[in-house]
């Protein structure tokens, strides 16, 4: 259940965000990656909102609903909630659902949502209480693709649940819309559409290196044990996103730039068409270290390669500084004291 947080404490926590978020001991601490992902998604949500306001007969955009009032967004591997909470703070029309397999991280995310006034606790006028979602064991019992309704989240709030993305029955139960949306492909194949308009993720990069002695951190870095039957971690994330998304919904992710070919292959296998790629560089003149990618479910590739985003310049004493460009794109970077000095870390 949510706890009561005084309004002035909520405002103080929001002013300091992302500083002050709870992160469990032994977990991989969030960093720039999570915040950049939230900013990337927010840019698209805000673009839709502005088009709706400017046009009395808005053209559907980015797989979002025709109005800006309610945008269901799920995050896969939500960690302590940094990315999803950032998005909900910036875009009040977002109804956030965070899915994470590590129980300590889910509990921390729920407390972070309470602290930021994003879980519907008493004191947030007009918002109903949104108690904890059932966890994967309960969801699996509800799995019925013929029409079980997935849990709804009110706009401006976030909920977090324990769920392993490799648990297909639980994921299917969570994804099932109400009423069921079943589409038939040109080949006559029936496909169940999910209930989320957007899914976002910062999948494990599965890089080499010395294993971490902390099991939870090691699983976040390399995704150990997250895939069943030998499925690669990117395939697991892309398949899960496809299950949760409604027809032609959008999947946004951030990933290691060196693994862009593998990400593209996983998206293709899950029937996503790539729509936008934003390369992220530490400095001008260096290689891209990350890519932010937007793709659309059941759509053809129509990719736009954006101008690179450069994060750092140098100060007079040689220390790295955030560029004005980076802070315009993601203002939270200037307040990130997550405790991990690395430029890029997973959420």
C-alpha positions as a Markdown table, in Angstrom:
| # | Residue | x | y | z |
|---|---|---|---|---|
| 1 | Unk | 0.0 | 0.0 | 0.0 |
| 2 | Unk | 1.1 | 3.6 | -0.6 |
| 3 | Unk | 2.2 | 5.8 | 2.3 |
| 4 | Unk | 1.1 | 9.4 | 3.0 |
| 5 | Unk | 3.7 | 12.0 | 1.9 |
| 6 | Unk | 3.2 | 15.6 | 2.8 |
| 7 | Unk | 2.6 | 17.9 | -0.2 |
| 8 | Unk | 5.7 | 20.0 | 0.5 |
| 9 | Unk | 7.8 | 16.8 | 0.7 |
| 10 | Unk | 6.5 | 15.7 | -2.7 |
| 11 | Unk | 7.4 | 19.1 | -4.2 |
| 12 | Unk | 10.9 | 19.0 | -2.7 |
| 13 | Unk | 11.5 | 15.4 | -4.0 |
| 14 | Unk | 10.3 | 16.5 | -7.5 |
| 15 | Unk | 12.6 | 19.5 | -7.4 |
| 16 | Unk | 15.6 | 17.3 | -6.6 |
| 17 | Unk | 14.8 | 14.5 | -9.0 |
| 18 | Unk | 16.6 | 12.2 | -9.9 |
| 19 | Unk | 18.7 | 12.9 | -6.8 |
| 20 | Unk | 17.4 | 11.1 | -3.8 |
| 21 | Unk | 15.9 | 8.0 | -5.4 |
| 22 | Unk | 16.2 | 4.9 | -3.4 |
| 23 | Unk | 18.4 | 2.2 | -4.9 |
| 24 | Unk | 18.8 | -1.2 | -3.2 |
| 25 | Unk | 22.2 | -2.4 | -2.0 |
| 26 | Unk | 23.8 | -4.7 | -4.6 |
| 27 | Unk | 21.8 | -3.4 | -7.5 |
| 28 | Unk | 23.1 | -1.8 | -10.7 |
| 29 | Unk | 22.7 | 1.9 | -10.1 |
| 30 | Unk | 20.9 | 3.9 | -12.7 |
| 31 | Unk | 22.7 | 6.6 | -14.7 |
| 32 | Unk | 22.5 | 8.7 | -17.8 |
| 33 | Unk | 21.1 | 5.9 | -19.9 |
| 34 | Unk | 17.8 | 5.8 | -18.0 |
| 35 | Unk | 17.4 | 9.5 | -18.1 |
| 36 | Unk | 18.2 | 9.8 | -21.8 |
| 37 | Unk | 15.6 | 7.1 | -22.5 |
| 38 | Unk | 13.0 | 9.0 | -20.6 |
| 39 | Unk | 13.8 | 12.2 | -22.4 |
| 40 | Unk | 13.6 | 10.4 | -25.8 |
| 41 | Unk | 10.2 | 9.1 | -25.1 |
| 42 | Unk | 9.0 | 12.4 | -23.5 |
| 43 | Unk | 9.9 | 14.2 | -26.7 |
| 44 | Unk | 7.5 | 12.0 | -28.7 |
| 45 | Unk | 4.7 | 12.2 | -26.2 |
| 46 | Unk | 5.0 | 16.0 | -26.0 |
| 47 | Unk | 5.1 | 16.3 | -29.8 |
| 48 | Unk | 1.7 | 14.5 | -29.9 |
| 49 | Unk | 0.3 | 16.7 | -27.2 |
| 50 | Unk | 1.4 | 19.9 | -29.1 |
| 51 | Unk | -0.1 | 18.6 | -32.3 |
| 52 | Unk | -3.4 | 17.9 | -30.6 |
| 53 | Unk | -3.5 | 21.4 | -29.1 |
| 54 | Unk | -2.6 | 23.1 | -32.4 |
| 55 | Unk | -5.0 | 21.1 | -34.6 |
| 56 | Unk | -8.7 | 20.7 | -33.8 |
| 57 | Unk | -8.7 | 17.6 | -36.0 |
| 58 | Unk | -5.4 | 16.0 | -35.0 |
| 59 | Unk | -3.7 | 13.4 | -37.2 |
| 60 | Unk | -2.8 | 10.2 | -35.3 |
| 61 | Unk | 0.9 | 10.3 | -34.4 |
| 62 | Unk | 3.4 | 7.8 | -33.2 |
| 63 | Unk | 0.8 | 5.2 | -32.4 |
| 64 | Unk | -0.7 | 7.3 | -29.6 |
| 65 | Unk | -4.4 | 8.0 | -29.0 |
| 66 | Unk | -6.0 | 10.9 | -30.8 |
| 67 | Unk | -6.1 | 13.0 | -27.6 |
| 68 | Unk | -3.3 | 13.7 | -25.1 |
| 69 | Unk | -5.3 | 12.9 | -21.9 |
| 70 | Unk | -4.2 | 9.2 | -21.4 |
| 71 | Unk | -1.0 | 7.5 | -22.7 |
| 72 | Unk | -0.4 | 4.0 | -21.2 |
| 73 | Unk | 3.4 | 3.4 | -21.1 |
| 74 | Unk | 5.1 | 0.2 | -19.9 |
| 75 | Unk | 8.8 | -0.1 | -19.0 |
| 76 | Unk | 10.6 | -3.4 | -19.2 |
| 77 | Unk | 13.2 | -4.0 | -16.6 |
| 78 | Unk | 12.2 | -0.8 | -14.8 |
| 79 | Unk | 14.8 | -1.1 | -11.9 |
| 80 | Unk | 14.2 | 1.5 | -9.2 |
| 81 | Unk | 11.9 | 3.4 | -11.5 |
| 82 | Unk | 14.1 | 6.2 | -12.6 |
| 83 | Unk | 13.2 | 6.3 | -16.3 |
| 84 | Unk | 9.5 | 5.7 | -15.9 |
| 85 | Unk | 9.1 | 8.2 | -13.0 |
| 86 | Unk | 11.0 | 10.8 | -15.0 |
| 87 | Unk | 8.7 | 10.3 | -17.9 |
| 88 | Unk | 5.6 | 10.5 | -15.7 |
| 89 | Unk | 6.9 | 13.7 | -14.0 |
| 90 | Unk | 7.5 | 15.4 | -17.4 |
| 91 | Unk | 4.3 | 14.1 | -19.1 |
| 92 | Unk | 1.3 | 14.0 | -16.7 |
| 93 | Unk | -0.8 | 12.2 | -19.3 |
| 94 | Unk | 1.4 | 9.1 | -19.0 |
| 95 | Unk | -0.1 | 6.1 | -17.1 |
| 96 | Unk | 3.1 | 4.2 | -16.2 |
| 97 | Unk | 3.5 | 0.4 | -15.6 |
| 98 | Unk | 7.0 | -0.8 | -14.6 |
| 99 | Unk | 7.9 | -4.5 | -14.9 |
| 100 | Unk | 10.9 | -5.8 | -13.1 |
| 101 | Unk | 12.0 | -9.3 | -12.0 |
| 102 | Unk | 14.0 | -8.2 | -8.9 |
| 103 | Unk | 11.7 | -7.9 | -5.9 |
| 104 | Unk | 14.0 | -5.4 | -4.0 |
| 105 | Unk | 14.0 | -3.1 | -7.0 |
| 106 | Unk | 10.2 | -3.2 | -7.4 |
| 107 | Unk | 9.8 | -2.3 | -3.7 |
| 108 | Unk | 12.3 | 0.6 | -4.1 |
| 109 | Unk | 10.4 | 1.8 | -7.2 |
| 110 | Unk | 7.1 | 1.8 | -5.3 |
| 111 | Unk | 8.6 | 3.9 | -2.5 |
| 112 | Unk | 10.2 | 6.2 | -5.0 |
| 113 | Unk | 6.8 | 6.7 | -6.7 |
| 114 | Unk | 5.2 | 7.4 | -3.3 |
| 115 | Unk | 7.9 | 10.0 | -2.6 |
| 116 | Unk | 7.3 | 11.8 | -5.9 |
| 117 | Unk | 3.5 | 11.7 | -5.5 |
| 118 | Unk | 3.1 | 9.4 | -8.5 |
| 119 | Unk | 1.3 | 6.5 | -6.8 |
| 120 | Unk | -2.0 | 8.0 | -5.9 |
| 121 | Unk | -1.5 | 8.2 | -2.2 |
| 122 | Unk | -3.7 | 10.3 | 0.1 |
| 123 | Unk | -3.0 | 14.0 | -0.3 |
| 124 | Unk | -3.0 | 13.9 | -4.1 |
| 125 | Unk | -6.4 | 15.4 | -4.7 |
| 126 | Unk | -8.7 | 13.6 | -7.1 |
| 127 | Unk | -6.4 | 10.6 | -7.6 |
| 128 | Unk | -7.6 | 7.1 | -6.5 |
| 129 | Unk | -5.3 | 4.8 | -4.6 |
| 130 | Unk | -3.6 | 2.4 | -6.9 |
| 131 | Unk | -2.5 | -0.6 | -4.8 |
| 132 | Unk | 0.2 | -3.0 | -5.9 |
| 133 | Unk | -0.3 | -5.0 | -9.0 |
| 134 | Unk | -0.4 | -8.8 | -8.7 |
| 135 | Unk | 2.9 | -10.4 | -9.2 |
| 136 | Unk | 3.8 | -13.0 | -11.9 |
| 137 | Unk | 2.5 | -16.0 | -10.1 |
| 138 | Unk | -1.0 | -14.5 | -9.7 |
| 139 | Unk | -0.9 | -13.1 | -13.3 |
| 140 | Unk | -0.1 | -16.5 | -14.7 |
| 141 | Unk | -3.3 | -17.9 | -13.1 |
| 142 | Unk | -5.3 | -15.3 | -15.0 |
| 143 | Unk | -3.6 | -16.0 | -18.4 |
| 144 | Unk | -6.4 | -16.3 | -20.9 |
| 145 | Unk | -5.8 | -14.8 | -24.3 |
| 146 | Unk | -9.5 | -14.8 | -25.2 |
| 147 | Unk | -10.1 | -11.6 | -23.3 |
| 148 | Unk | -8.7 | -11.1 | -19.8 |
| 149 | Unk | -8.3 | -7.4 | -19.1 |
| 150 | Unk | -4.8 | -6.2 | -18.2 |
| 151 | Unk | -4.6 | -3.9 | -15.2 |
| 152 | Unk | -5.3 | -0.2 | -16.0 |
| 153 | Unk | -3.3 | 2.7 | -14.5 |
| 154 | Unk | -4.8 | 6.2 | -14.2 |
| 155 | Unk | -3.0 | 9.0 | -15.9 |
| 156 | Unk | -0.3 | 10.8 | -13.9 |
| 157 | Unk | 0.4 | 7.6 | -11.9 |
| 158 | Unk | 2.8 | 4.7 | -12.0 |
| 159 | Unk | 2.6 | 1.1 | -10.8 |
| 160 | Unk | 5.4 | -1.4 | -10.5 |
| 161 | Unk | 5.1 | -5.2 | -10.5 |
| 162 | Unk | 7.5 | -8.2 | -10.2 |
| 163 | Unk | 7.5 | -10.0 | -13.5 |
| 164 | Unk | 10.1 | -12.0 | -15.4 |
| 165 | Unk | 9.9 | -11.2 | -19.1 |
| 166 | Unk | 10.7 | -14.8 | -19.9 |
| 167 | Unk | 7.4 | -15.8 | -18.2 |
| 168 | Unk | 5.2 | -15.8 | -21.2 |
| 169 | Unk | 1.8 | -16.8 | -19.6 |
| 170 | Unk | 2.2 | -14.0 | -17.0 |
| 171 | Unk | 3.1 | -11.5 | -19.7 |
| 172 | Unk | 0.2 | -12.6 | -21.9 |
| 173 | Unk | -2.3 | -12.1 | -19.0 |
| 174 | Unk | -0.9 | -8.6 | -18.4 |
| 175 | Unk | -1.0 | -7.7 | -22.1 |
| 176 | Unk | -4.6 | -8.8 | -22.8 |
| 177 | Unk | -6.7 | -5.7 | -23.5 |
| 178 | Unk | -10.4 | -5.2 | -22.7 |
| 179 | Unk | -12.2 | -5.9 | -24.9 |
| 180 | Unk | -9.8 | -8.1 | -26.8 |
| 181 | Unk | -8.3 | -6.5 | -29.9 |
| 182 | Unk | -7.6 | -9.2 | -32.4 |
| 183 | Unk | -6.3 | -8.2 | -35.8 |
| 184 | Unk | -5.9 | -10.4 | -38.9 |
| 185 | Unk | -2.8 | -10.1 | -41.0 |
| 186 | Unk | -2.9 | -10.2 | -44.8 |
| 187 | Unk | -2.0 | -13.8 | -44.6 |
| 188 | Unk | -5.0 | -14.5 | -42.3 |
| 189 | Unk | -3.0 | -14.9 | -39.1 |
| 190 | Unk | -4.8 | -13.7 | -36.1 |
| 191 | Unk | -2.7 | -11.5 | -33.7 |
| 192 | Unk | -3.7 | -10.3 | -30.3 |
| 193 | Unk | -3.0 | -6.6 | -29.8 |
| 194 | Unk | -1.8 | -5.5 | -26.3 |
| 195 | Unk | -3.0 | -2.6 | -24.2 |
| 196 | Unk | 0.0 | -0.3 | -24.1 |
| 197 | Unk | 0.6 | 2.6 | -26.5 |
| 198 | Unk | 4.3 | 2.8 | -25.7 |
| 199 | Unk | 6.8 | 0.4 | -24.3 |
| 200 | Unk | 10.3 | 1.6 | -23.2 |
| 201 | Unk | 13.4 | -0.4 | -22.2 |
| 202 | Unk | 17.1 | -0.2 | -21.4 |
| 203 | Unk | 18.0 | -3.9 | -22.0 |
| 204 | Unk | 21.1 | -5.5 | -20.6 |
| 205 | Unk | 24.1 | -4.9 | -22.9 |
| 206 | Unk | 25.5 | -8.4 | -22.3 |
| 207 | Unk | 29.0 | -7.1 | -22.6 |
| 208 | Unk | 32.1 | -9.0 | -21.6 |
| 209 | Unk | 34.3 | -8.4 | -18.6 |
| 210 | Unk | 34.7 | -9.7 | -15.1 |
| 211 | Unk | 31.5 | -11.0 | -13.5 |
| 212 | Unk | 30.2 | -8.8 | -10.6 |
| 213 | Unk | 30.2 | -10.5 | -7.2 |
| 214 | Unk | 26.8 | -9.1 | -6.7 |
| 215 | Unk | 24.2 | -11.3 | -8.3 |
| 216 | Unk | 21.5 | -8.7 | -8.9 |
| 217 | Unk | 24.0 | -6.3 | -10.5 |
| 218 | Unk | 25.4 | -9.1 | -12.7 |
| 219 | Unk | 21.9 | -10.0 | -13.9 |
| 220 | Unk | 21.3 | -6.4 | -14.8 |
| 221 | Unk | 24.5 | -6.1 | -16.7 |
| 222 | Unk | 24.3 | -9.3 | -18.7 |
| 223 | Unk | 20.8 | -10.6 | -18.3 |
| 224 | Unk | 21.9 | -13.9 | -16.9 |
| 225 | Unk | 18.9 | -16.2 | -16.4 |
| 226 | Unk | 16.4 | -13.8 | -18.0 |
| 227 | Unk | 15.8 | -15.9 | -21.1 |
| 228 | Unk | 14.3 | -19.4 | -21.4 |
| 229 | Unk | 15.3 | -22.0 | -23.9 |
| 230 | Unk | 18.4 | -20.2 | -24.9 |
| 231 | Unk | 16.6 | -17.0 | -26.2 |
| 232 | Unk | 18.9 | -14.0 | -26.4 |
| 233 | Unk | 18.2 | -11.2 | -24.1 |
| 234 | Unk | 17.4 | -8.7 | -26.9 |
| 235 | Unk | 14.9 | -11.1 | -28.4 |
| 236 | Unk | 13.3 | -11.5 | -24.9 |
| 237 | Unk | 12.8 | -7.8 | -24.6 |
| 238 | Unk | 11.6 | -7.2 | -28.1 |
| 239 | Unk | 9.1 | -10.1 | -27.9 |
| 240 | Unk | 7.8 | -8.8 | -24.6 |
| 241 | Unk | 7.4 | -5.3 | -26.0 |
| 242 | Unk | 5.4 | -6.8 | -29.0 |
| 243 | Unk | 3.1 | -8.7 | -26.6 |
| 244 | Unk | 2.3 | -5.6 | -24.5 |
| 245 | Unk | 1.9 | -3.1 | -27.3 |
| 246 | Unk | -1.3 | -2.3 | -29.2 |
| 247 | Unk | -1.3 | -2.5 | -33.0 |
| 248 | Unk | 1.3 | -0.1 | -34.3 |
| 249 | Unk | 2.3 | 1.1 | -30.9 |
| 250 | Unk | 5.8 | 2.3 | -30.3 |
| 251 | Unk | 8.8 | 0.7 | -28.7 |
| 252 | Unk | 11.6 | 3.0 | -27.5 |
| 253 | Unk | 14.9 | 1.7 | -26.2 |
| 254 | Unk | 18.5 | 2.7 | -25.5 |
| 255 | Unk | 21.4 | 0.3 | -26.3 |
| 256 | Unk | 25.1 | -0.1 | -26.8 |
| 257 | Unk | 25.9 | 1.5 | -30.2 |
| 258 | Unk | 28.2 | -1.4 | -31.1 |
| 259 | Unk | 25.3 | -3.8 | -30.8 |
| 260 | Unk | 23.0 | -1.9 | -33.2 |
| 261 | Unk | 23.0 | -4.7 | -35.8 |
| 262 | Unk | 21.9 | -7.2 | -33.1 |
| 263 | Unk | 19.2 | -4.8 | -31.9 |
| 264 | Unk | 17.9 | -4.3 | -35.5 |
| 265 | Unk | 17.8 | -8.1 | -36.0 |
| 266 | Unk | 15.8 | -8.6 | -32.8 |
| 267 | Unk | 13.4 | -5.8 | -33.7 |
| 268 | Unk | 12.9 | -7.3 | -37.2 |
| 269 | Unk | 12.2 | -10.7 | -35.7 |
| 270 | Unk | 9.5 | -9.2 | -33.4 |
| 271 | Unk | 7.8 | -7.4 | -36.4 |
| 272 | Unk | 9.0 | -3.9 | -35.4 |
| 273 | Unk | 9.8 | -1.3 | -38.1 |
| 274 | Unk | 12.5 | 1.1 | -37.1 |
| 275 | Unk | 11.4 | 4.7 | -37.4 |
| 276 | Unk | 14.1 | 6.8 | -35.7 |
| 277 | Unk | 17.7 | 6.4 | -34.5 |
| 278 | Unk | 19.5 | 9.0 | -32.4 |
| 279 | Unk | 23.3 | 8.3 | -31.9 |
| 280 | Unk | 24.6 | 9.5 | -28.5 |
| 281 | Unk | 28.3 | 10.5 | -28.2 |
| 282 | Unk | 30.3 | 11.3 | -25.1 |
| 283 | Unk | 32.2 | 14.0 | -27.0 |
| 284 | Unk | 32.4 | 15.5 | -30.5 |
| 285 | Unk | 34.9 | 13.6 | -32.6 |
| 286 | Unk | 34.4 | 10.3 | -30.7 |
| 287 | Unk | 32.3 | 7.3 | -31.7 |
| 288 | Unk | 28.7 | 6.9 | -30.7 |
| 289 | Unk | 28.5 | 4.9 | -27.5 |
| 290 | Unk | 24.7 | 4.6 | -27.3 |
| 291 | Unk | 21.8 | 4.6 | -29.7 |
| 292 | Unk | 18.3 | 5.7 | -28.9 |
| 293 | Unk | 15.9 | 3.8 | -31.2 |
| 294 | Unk | 12.2 | 4.2 | -31.9 |
| 295 | Unk | 10.4 | 1.4 | -33.6 |
| 296 | Unk | 6.7 | 0.6 | -34.5 |
| 297 | Unk | 4.9 | -2.6 | -34.1 |
| 298 | Unk | 3.6 | -4.3 | -37.3 |
| 299 | Unk | 5.1 | -1.6 | -39.4 |
| 300 | Unk | 7.6 | -1.3 | -42.2 |
| 301 | Unk | 11.1 | 0.2 | -41.7 |
| 302 | Unk | 11.2 | 3.9 | -42.4 |
| 303 | Unk | 14.2 | 5.0 | -40.4 |
| 304 | Unk | 15.3 | 8.6 | -39.9 |
| 305 | Unk | 18.9 | 8.9 | -38.6 |
| 306 | Unk | 19.0 | 12.0 | -36.4 |
| 307 | Unk | 21.9 | 14.3 | -35.9 |
| 308 | Unk | 24.2 | 13.0 | -33.1 |
| 309 | Unk | 23.7 | 14.1 | -29.5 |
| 310 | Unk | 27.0 | 15.1 | -27.8 |
| 311 | Unk | 26.9 | 14.9 | -24.0 |
| 312 | Unk | 30.2 | 16.4 | -22.8 |
| 313 | Unk | 32.5 | 19.4 | -23.4 |
| 314 | Unk | 35.5 | 20.4 | -21.3 |
| 315 | Unk | 35.7 | 23.0 | -18.6 |
| 316 | Unk | 38.7 | 25.3 | -18.1 |
| 317 | Unk | 40.1 | 22.8 | -15.6 |
| 318 | Unk | 39.7 | 19.9 | -18.0 |
| 319 | Unk | 36.8 | 18.3 | -16.2 |
| 320 | Unk | 33.8 | 17.1 | -18.4 |
| 321 | Unk | 30.8 | 19.3 | -18.4 |
| 322 | Unk | 27.3 | 18.6 | -19.8 |
| 323 | Unk | 26.8 | 20.4 | -23.1 |
| 324 | Unk | 23.9 | 22.9 | -23.4 |
| 325 | Unk | 22.6 | 20.5 | -26.1 |
| 326 | Unk | 22.5 | 17.6 | -23.7 |
| 327 | Unk | 20.8 | 19.6 | -21.0 |
| 328 | Unk | 18.1 | 20.9 | -23.4 |
| 329 | Unk | 17.4 | 17.3 | -24.4 |
| 330 | Unk | 17.6 | 15.9 | -20.9 |
| 331 | Unk | 17.6 | 18.5 | -18.1 |
| 332 | Unk | 17.7 | 15.8 | -15.4 |
| 333 | Unk | 21.4 | 15.1 | -16.2 |
| 334 | Unk | 22.5 | 18.1 | -14.2 |
| 335 | Unk | 20.9 | 16.7 | -11.0 |
| 336 | Unk | 21.9 | 13.1 | -11.3 |
| 337 | Unk | 23.8 | 12.0 | -8.2 |
| 338 | Unk | 22.9 | 8.3 | -8.5 |
| 339 | Unk | 26.3 | 7.4 | -7.1 |
| 340 | Unk | 27.7 | 5.8 | -10.2 |
| 341 | Unk | 30.3 | 8.0 | -11.9 |
| 342 | Unk | 30.1 | 6.2 | -15.2 |
| 343 | Unk | 28.7 | 8.2 | -18.1 |
| 344 | Unk | 26.4 | 5.4 | -19.2 |
| 345 | Unk | 24.9 | 2.8 | -16.9 |
| 346 | Unk | 21.8 | 0.7 | -17.1 |
| 347 | Unk | 18.6 | 1.5 | -15.1 |
